[in-house]
Amino acid sequence: MAQDMLAEETPGVADESRRRGFLPRLRRPALAVLAGLLLAAAFPPIGWWPLAPVSAAVLALLLRGRRPRAATGLGMLYGLAFCFPLFEGLRPVGIDAWLALSVFEALYFALLGTGIALATRLPGWPLWTAALWITEEFVRGRVPFGGFPWGRLAFSQTASPYTGYAPLGGAPLISFVVALTGGLLAASALALWRRRAASPGAEPAGPRGVALMLAGVLVLGVAGVFVPRPSGGRPVTVAVVQGNVPRAGLDFLGQREAVLDNHARETHKLAEEVRQGRLSRPDIVIWPENSSDLDPYQDPQARQVIDAAVRDIGVPVLVGAVIDHGDGEHVENRGIVWDPKTGPGAYYVKRHPLPFGEYIPIFRGFLRKVITRFDMVGEFVKGRSAGNLRLGPVKIGDVICFEVAYDGLVRDVAANPLLVVQTNNATFGRTSLPPQQFAMSRLRAVEHGRTMLVASTSGISGIITPDGRVLDRSTEFTPAVQVERVPLRSSRTLSDHLGATPEWALALLGFAAAAVAAWRTRTSRGT
């Protein structure tokens, strides 16, 4: 009281008092931003994966004991610091798109912050907070418009000891183990701090408990290394063609003929290399998404260019093409099986077009008037069937572009011996998005025990074995042809058999923990 009176009477003392009160209030927001930046650095292209559990630990410590409103704000700051660098690849589309998506995605972390603050009041809180991470990822990957699961904790761990958990429970289990590691680190740090702060002569707080928690951190980090990753199987020779594009950015398809011609030319080169004995003849060839933005069913010249390239190599080719419905608006994003003798046959239509990128889900007329860039957005029709295709001697499972981020879409085709991701990253070239997408593909290979072929118009293309090894990886904006002999496997992983069960169970566990904590908090305040 005396200090307050002195501060009011003495301007210098008042200023000093305000500074002393202001700086501590900034400490937690600053640490929340730092923790979010640490998580962003765990993802490609930086890829410092150990920072993910460290970030989760810092967030848990910041939120422990916070009131819901304060926790929501800290969670929002954490989400903004994470999402802005994570989605910087949207800059070529527009700064407004980058800002809008980052702010929207950060809202989920605001809710996560509220949930973690509540759950840390429960005994065994590292377990409940880890489950809440899955609750957040569960909702974010589904709502709204089918969700956007980019940036899940698991996608930062595609080349780490935690990758070994993928065949057991898929991406949700990896995210859970990473978050649980962070929770145990936070609980250990809190216990050690309390021991240090104990008064002289007092009994140290929980040394055995600290040892057990640190042992848990070690076990979680090491156990994944010992999970078997089968890699054997019937061999097949595959080829991935990256034709490149005339230029990067939104206008990369301004020369559609050039994009198609580039992929046809590289295929002719491959055929010549095979004839001269410098390369093995592939059994199948994969072209990327949008390798033909000219409809080969309606454009005779485009069909002729594709036909000539496929006949030259003499094996089936999976061709990515945009198909016009003929009404001037609706189109399809297809992966077409193109046979050297019979031409186009079976096909897969992308089941999850990108909202506001490949279709406008709401307020289409209004948004087109306000944002002229939306005039470039077509109305892509959603496919109804999974991408289970026979490409010559091989059954393949095809997903297109960012569909690789969705557990269910990949799981639907994972029974096939070979998985394919057709993608077009030209708009996002030389940003964080292509390496992040390639990392997801690498995780899917381990999760389902399948060889994964990634074909991109401009990169990153690659060939990944079932145990996660990268046999070949292209550079961006460079024509490339990759030919490798890879194993085909038919046995299923435990993750395949369990399906979405681990994610549902962990998400419900997190929700229940937050609900119980909220009820207990309300009850304690009422007494």
C-alpha positions in Angstrom: 0.0 0.0 0.0 2.8 2.4 0.9 4.6 1.6 -2.3 1.4 2.3 -4.3 1.0 5.7 -2.6 4.6 6.6 -3.2 4.2 5.7 -6.9 1.2 7.9 -7.3 3.0 10.9 -5.6 6.4 10.5 -7.4 6.3 10.4 -11.2 9.7 8.7 -11.5 8.7 6.0 -9.1 5.3 5.6 -10.9 7.0 5.1 -14.2 9.4 2.5 -12.7 6.5 0.7 -11.1 4.6 0.6 -14.4 7.7 -0.8 -16.2 8.1 -3.5 -13.6 4.5 -4.5 -13.9 4.5 -4.3 -17.7 7.5 -6.4 -18.5 6.4 -9.5 -16.6 3.1 -9.3 -18.4 4.9 -9.5 -21.7 7.0 -12.5 -20.7 4.4 -15.1 -21.3 3.2 -13.7 -24.7 6.8 -13.5 -25.8 7.5 -17.1 -24.8 4.3 -18.2 -26.5 5.5 -16.6 -29.7 8.9 -18.2 -29.3 7.4 -21.6 -28.7 5.3 -21.2 -31.9 8.4 -20.3 -33.9 10.2 -23.4 -32.5 7.5 -25.6 -33.7 7.6 -24.0 -37.2 11.4 -24.7 -37.3 10.7 -28.4 -36.7 9.0 -28.6 -40.1 10.7 -28.6 -43.5 12.5 -26.9 -45.0 14.4 -26.3 -41.7 13.4 -29.7 -40.3 14.9 -29.5 -36.7 12.5 -32.2 -35.5 13.5 -32.2 -31.8 12.1 -28.7 -31.5 8.5 -30.1 -31.8 8.4 -31.8 -28.3 10.4 -28.9 -26.9 7.7 -26.5 -28.3 4.9 -28.6 -26.8 6.7 -28.6 -23.4 7.1 -24.8 -23.4 3.4 -24.3 -24.3 2.3 -26.6 -21.5 4.4 -24.8 -19.0 3.1 -21.4 -20.1 -0.6 -22.6 -19.9 -0.4 -24.5 -16.7 -2.6 -22.7 -14.1 -3.7 -20.0 -16.5 -7.3 -18.8 -16.6 -9.2 -19.8 -19.7 -9.3 -16.3 -21.2 -5.6 -15.8 -20.8 -4.9 -19.3 -22.1 -6.9 -18.7 -25.2 -4.9 -15.6 -25.9 -1.6 -17.3 -25.4 -2.8 -20.2 -27.6 -3.7 -17.7 -30.3 -0.3 -16.1 -30.2 1.4 -19.5 -30.3 -0.7 -20.5 -33.3 0.0 -17.2 -35.2 3.8 -17.6 -34.6 3.6 -21.2 -35.9 1.2 -20.7 -38.8 2.7 -17.6 -40.4 6.1 -19.2 -41.2 4.4 -22.6 -41.9 2.2 -21.2 -44.6 4.6 -18.7 -46.0 4.4 -20.7 -49.3 1.1 -19.0 -50.0 2.9 -15.7 -50.7 2.9 -16.3 -54.5 -0.9 -16.6 -54.3 -1.2 -13.4 -52.4 -0.3 -11.8 -49.1 -4.0 -11.7 -48.2 -4.3 -15.5 -48.7 -1.3 -16.1 -46.5 -2.6 -13.9 -43.7 -6.1 -15.2 -43.9 -5.2 -18.8 -43.7 -2.6 -18.3 -41.0 -5.1 -16.3 -38.8 -7.9 -18.8 -39.4 -5.7 -21.9 -38.6 -4.3 -20.1 -35.4 -7.9 -20.1 -34.0 -7.6 -23.9 -33.5 -4.5 -23.3 -31.4 -6.4 -20.7 -29.3 -8.9 -23.4 -28.4 -6.1 -25.8 -27.8 -4.6 -23.3 -25.4 -7.9 -23.2 -23.4 -8.1 -27.0 -23.3 -4.5 -27.5 -22.2 -4.9 -24.9 -19.4 -7.9 -26.8 -18.1 -6.3 -30.3 -18.5 -3.1 -29.3 -16.6 -5.2 -29.1 -13.5 -5.8 -32.8 -13.6 -3.5 -35.5 -12.1 -1.4 -37.1 -14.9 -1.9 -34.0 -17.0 0.9 -34.8 -19.6 -1.3 -37.6 -20.9 -4.4 -35.5 -21.2 -2.6 -32.5 -22.8 -1.1 -34.9 -25.4 -4.6 -36.2 -26.2 -5.8 -32.7 -26.6 -3.3 -32.1 -29.4 -5.0 -34.9 -31.3 -8.4 -33.4 -30.5 -7.2 -30.2 -32.1 -5.7 -32.0 -35.1 -8.9 -34.1 -35.5 -11.1 -31.0 -35.7 -8.7 -28.9 -37.8 -8.5 -31.8 -40.3 -12.2 -31.9 -40.8 -13.8 -28.5 -40.2 -14.7 -26.5 -42.3 -14.9 -27.7 -45.9 -13.3 -31.0 -45.1 -10.6 -29.4 -43.0 -6.9 -28.6 -43.6 -4.6 -31.0 -41.7 -1.3 -29.4 -42.8 1.1 -28.7 -40.0 0.2 -31.7 -37.7 2.9 -32.6 -35.2 3.5 -35.9 -37.0 4.4 -34.1 -40.3 7.5 -32.7 -38.5 8.7 -36.2 -37.7 9.1 -37.9 -41.1 12.8 -38.5 -40.6 13.2 -38.9 -36.9 13.1 -41.7 -34.3 9.3 -41.0 -33.9 8.7 -42.1 -37.5 8.8 -45.7 -36.4 5.4 -45.2 -34.7 3.8 -44.7 -38.1 3.2 -48.4 -38.9 1.6 -48.9 -35.5 -0.9 -46.0 -35.4 -0.3 -43.7 -38.2 0.1 -39.9 -38.0 -2.2 -39.5 -35.0 0.0 -41.8 -32.9 3.1 -39.9 -33.8 1.5 -36.6 -32.9 0.4 -38.1 -29.6 3.8 -39.4 -28.7 5.5 -36.2 -29.6 3.0 -34.2 -27.5 3.3 -36.6 -24.6 7.1 -36.3 -24.8 6.7 -32.5 -24.5 4.3 -32.9 -21.6 6.7 -35.1 -19.7 9.5 -32.7 -20.4 7.3 -29.9 -19.0 6.4 -31.9 -15.9 10.0 -32.8 -15.3 11.1 -29.2 -15.6 8.4 -28.1 -13.2 9.3 -30.7 -10.6 13.0 -29.8 -10.9 12.2 -26.1 -10.5 10.1 -26.8 -7.4 13.0 -28.8 -5.9 15.4 -25.9 -6.5 12.9 -23.4 -5.0 12.4 -25.5 -1.9 13.4 -23.9 1.3 16.7 -25.0 3.0 16.2 -28.3 4.9 13.0 -29.1 3.1 12.5 -32.5 1.5 13.2 -32.3 -2.3 10.0 -32.7 -4.3 9.6 -36.1 -6.1 13.1 -37.2 -7.2 11.7 -40.6 -8.2 8.9 -39.0 -10.1 11.3 -36.8 -12.1 13.5 -39.8 -12.9 10.5 -41.8 -14.1 9.3 -38.9 -16.3 12.7 -38.4 -17.8 12.9 -42.2 -18.4 9.5 -41.9 -20.2 10.9 -39.2 -22.4 13.9 -41.4 -23.3 11.7 -44.5 -23.9 9.3 -42.6 -26.2 12.1 -41.2 -28.2 13.9 -44.5 -28.7 11.1 -47.1 -28.9 10.1 -46.1 -32.4 13.6 -47.0 -33.8 12.9 -50.7 -32.9 9.6 -51.0 -34.7 10.3 -53.2 -37.8 10.0 -51.6 -41.2 9.6 -54.3 -43.9 11.1 -53.3 -47.2 11.1 -56.6 -49.3 8.7 -57.5 -52.0 8.4 -58.3 -55.7 10.6 -55.9 -57.7 9.3 -53.6 -60.4 11.0 -50.9 -62.4 9.3 -47.5 -62.2 9.9 -44.1 -63.8 8.8 -40.7 -62.6 8.8 -37.8 -65.1 9.2 -34.2 -64.0 8.9 -32.1 -67.2 9.1 -28.6 -65.5 7.0 -25.5 -66.3 7.8 -22.4 -68.4 7.7 -20.1 -65.3 6.7 -20.2 -61.7 3.8 -18.4 -59.9 0.1 -18.2 -60.6 0.7 -17.8 -64.4 2.8 -21.0 -64.8 0.0 -22.5 -67.0 0.0 -19.5 -69.3 1.7 -21.8 -71.8 -0.3 -25.0 -71.4 1.1 -26.5 -74.5 4.6 -26.0 -73.2 3.8 -27.9 -69.9 2.5 -30.9 -71.9 5.3 -30.7 -74.4 7.9 -30.7 -71.6 6.6 -33.9 -70.2 6.3 -35.6 -73.6 9.8 -34.5 -74.5 11.3 -36.0 -71.3 9.4 -39.2 -71.9 10.8 -39.4 -75.4 14.3 -38.9 -73.9 13.6 -41.7 -71.5 12.6 -44.0 -74.4 15.8 -43.2 -76.2 17.9 -43.9 -73.1 16.2 -47.2 -72.8 16.8 -48.1 -76.5 20.5 -47.3 -76.1 20.7 -49.4 -73.0 21.6 -46.6 -70.6 18.5 -47.1 -68.6 16.3 -50.1 -67.7 12.9 -50.2 -69.4 10.3 -49.2 -66.8 7.2 -51.2 -66.2 5.2 -48.1 -65.6 5.7 -44.3 -65.9 4.1 -41.6 -63.8 3.4 -38.1 -65.0 2.4 -35.4 -62.4 -0.8 -33.5 -61.8 -1.6 -31.0 -64.5 1.0 -32.5 -66.9 -1.7 -31.8 -69.5 -4.0 -28.9 -68.8 -5.3 -29.3 -72.2 -8.2 -31.8 -72.2 -6.9 -34.8 -74.3 -10.5 -36.0 -74.8 -11.5 -32.8 -76.6 -8.1 -31.5 -77.9 -6.8 -33.7 -80.8 -3.4 -32.2 -80.7 -3.0 -32.8 -76.9 -4.1 -36.4 -77.4 -1.7 -36.9 -80.2 1.3 -35.5 -78.1 0.4 -37.8 -75.2 -0.2 -40.8 -77.5 3.2 -40.4 -79.2 5.1 -40.2 -76.0 3.3 -43.2 -74.4 3.8 -45.3 -77.5 7.4 -44.4 -77.7 8.1 -45.6 -74.2 5.8 -48.6 -74.8 4.5 -49.0 -71.3 1.4 -47.6 -69.5 1.7 -44.0 -68.3 -0.4 -42.3 -65.5 -1.2 -38.9 -67.0 -2.4 -35.9 -64.9 -4.9 -33.9 -66.9 -7.7 -31.3 -66.4 -10.9 -32.4 -68.1 -13.5 -29.9 -69.3 -17.1 -30.7 -68.6 -18.1 -28.5 -71.6 -20.3 -26.1 -69.6 -17.5 -23.4 -69.4 -17.2 -23.7 -65.7 -16.9 -27.3 -64.3 -13.7 -29.3 -64.7 -12.1 -32.4 -63.3 -8.6 -33.1 -62.0 -7.8 -36.5 -63.3 -5.1 -39.1 -63.2 -5.6 -41.2 -66.4 -4.2 -44.6 -67.2 -2.9 -44.2 -70.7 -2.1 -47.5 -72.5 0.4 -47.5 -75.4 -2.1 -49.6 -77.5 -5.6 -48.6 -76.4 -5.0 -45.0 -75.2 -6.9 -43.5 -72.2 -8.7 -45.9 -69.9 -9.5 -46.0 -66.2 -9.0 -42.8 -64.2 -9.1 -41.2 -60.8 -10.8 -37.9 -60.1 -9.4 -35.8 -57.2 -11.8 -36.3 -54.3 -10.8 -33.3 -52.2 -10.4 -30.2 -54.4 -8.7 -27.3 -52.6 -11.3 -24.8 -51.1 -10.8 -21.3 -52.6 -8.0 -22.8 -54.8 -9.9 -25.3 -57.0 -13.5 -24.3 -56.1 -15.2 -21.6 -54.0 -17.4 -23.3 -51.4 -19.3 -20.2 -50.3 -20.2 -16.7 -51.6 -18.8 -17.4 -55.0 -20.4 -14.5 -56.8 -19.5 -12.0 -54.1 -15.9 -13.2 -53.7 -15.3 -13.0 -57.4 -16.4 -9.4 -57.4 -14.3 -8.4 -54.4 -11.2 -10.5 -55.2 -10.5 -10.6 -58.9 -7.9 -13.4 -58.4 -10.9 -15.8 -57.9 -11.7 -15.4 -61.5 -8.9 -17.8 -62.1 -10.5 -20.4 -59.8 -12.5 -23.0 -61.7 -15.2 -25.2 -60.3 -13.5 -28.5 -59.9 -15.9 -31.4 -59.5 -15.2 -33.8 -56.6 -14.4 -37.4 -57.4 -16.6 -40.1 -55.9 -14.3 -43.1 -56.0 -10.9 -43.9 -54.4 -7.9 -43.9 -56.7 -7.5 -47.7 -57.0 -6.1 -48.2 -60.5 -4.4 -50.9 -62.5 -1.4 -49.4 -64.4 -0.2 -52.3 -66.6 1.3 -55.0 -64.4 0.9 -53.0 -61.2 -2.1 -52.0 -59.0 -1.5 -48.4 -57.8 -3.2 -46.2 -55.3 -3.4 -42.6 -56.6 -3.9 -39.4 -54.6 -3.5 -35.9 -56.0 -1.6 -33.0 -54.5 -2.5 -32.0 -50.9 -4.7 -35.1 -50.5 -1.6 -36.8 -49.2 -2.2 -34.9 -45.9 -5.5 -36.7 -45.3 -5.2 -40.0 -43.5 -8.5 -41.4 -44.8 -7.8 -40.6 -48.5 -4.4 -42.3 -48.4 -5.8 -45.2 -46.3 -8.5 -45.8 -48.9 -5.8 -46.7 -51.5 -3.1 -48.2 -49.2 -4.1 -51.8 -50.0 -2.5 -51.4 -53.4 1.2 -52.5 -53.6 2.3 -49.1 -54.9 1.2 -45.6 -53.9 1.4 -42.5 -56.1 1.2 -38.8 -55.4 0.6 -36.6 -58.4 1.2 -33.0 -57.6 1.7 -29.6 -59.2 3.8 -27.3 -57.0 4.7 -24.7 -59.6 2.7 -22.0 -58.0 4.4 -22.6 -54.6 7.9 -23.3 -56.0 10.9 -22.5 -53.9 8.8 -22.0 -50.8 8.2 -24.2 -47.7 5.3 -26.1 -49.2 7.0 -28.5 -51.6 9.4 -29.9 -49.0 6.6 -30.2 -46.5 4.5 -32.1 -48.9 7.4 -34.4 -49.8 7.9 -35.1 -46.1 4.3 -36.1 -45.8 4.7 -38.6 -48.7 7.7 -40.0 -46.9 5.7 -40.6 -43.7 2.9 -42.3 -45.7 5.4 -44.7 -47.2 6.4 -45.9 -43.7 2.9 -45.7 -42.3 1.5 -48.1 -44.9 4.7 -50.0 -45.8 4.5 -49.1 -49.4 6.8 -47.7 -52.1 5.7 -44.1 -52.7 6.2 -42.3 -56.1 5.9 -38.5 -56.0 5.5 -36.9 -59.4 5.5 -33.1 -59.6 5.4 -30.8 -62.6 8.3 -28.6 -61.3 9.5 -30.5 -58.2 9.9 -32.0 -55.7 9.5 -35.4 -57.3 11.0 -38.5 -55.8 10.9 -42.3 -55.2 10.6 -43.5 -51.6 10.9 -47.1 -50.3 8.5 -48.7 -47.8 11.0 -48.1 -45.0 11.2 -44.4 -45.7 14.5 -44.3 -47.6 14.6 -41.7 -50.5 16.1 -43.4 -53.5 15.8 -40.3 -55.7 14.7 -36.7 -55.2 14.6 -34.0 -57.8 15.5 -30.3 -57.5 12.9 -27.8 -58.3 12.3 -26.2 -61.7 14.6 -28.6 -63.4 13.5 -31.4 -65.9 14.1 -34.8 -64.3 13.5 -38.4 -65.1 13.9 -40.9 -62.2 14.1 -44.7 -62.9 14.4 -47.1 -60.0 13.7 -50.7 -59.2 11.4 -50.8 -56.1 9.7 -53.5 -54.0 6.0 -54.1 -54.2 4.4 -55.2 -50.9 1.0 -56.6 -50.2 1.1 -57.2 -46.4 -0.7 -54.6 -44.3 0.6 -52.6 -41.3 -1.1 -52.5 -37.9 -2.0 -48.9 -38.7 -3.9 -50.1 -41.8 -5.9 -52.6 -39.7 -6.7 -50.1 -37.0 -7.7 -47.4 -39.4 -9.1 -44.2 -37.8 -9.6 -45.9 -34.4 -6.5 -44.5 -32.7 -7.3 -40.9 -33.8 -10.9 -41.2 -32.7 -10.0 -42.7 -29.3 -7.3 -40.1 -28.6 -9.4 -37.2 -29.7 -12.3 -38.3 -27.5 -9.9 -38.8 -24.6 -8.6 -35.2 -25.0 -12.2 -33.8 -25.2 -13.3 -35.8 -22.2 -10.2 -34.6 -20.2 -11.0 -30.9 -21.0 -14.7 -31.5 -20.1 -13.9 -33.1 -16.7 -11.4 -30.4 -15.9 -13.9 -27.6 -16.8 -16.5 -29.3 -14.6 -14.2 -29.7 -11.7 -13.1 -26.1 -12.0 -16.7 -24.9 -12.0 -17.6 -27.1 -9.1 -14.6 -25.9 -7.0 -15.6 -22.2 -7.6 -19.1 -22.9 -6.6 -18.1 -24.3 -3.2 
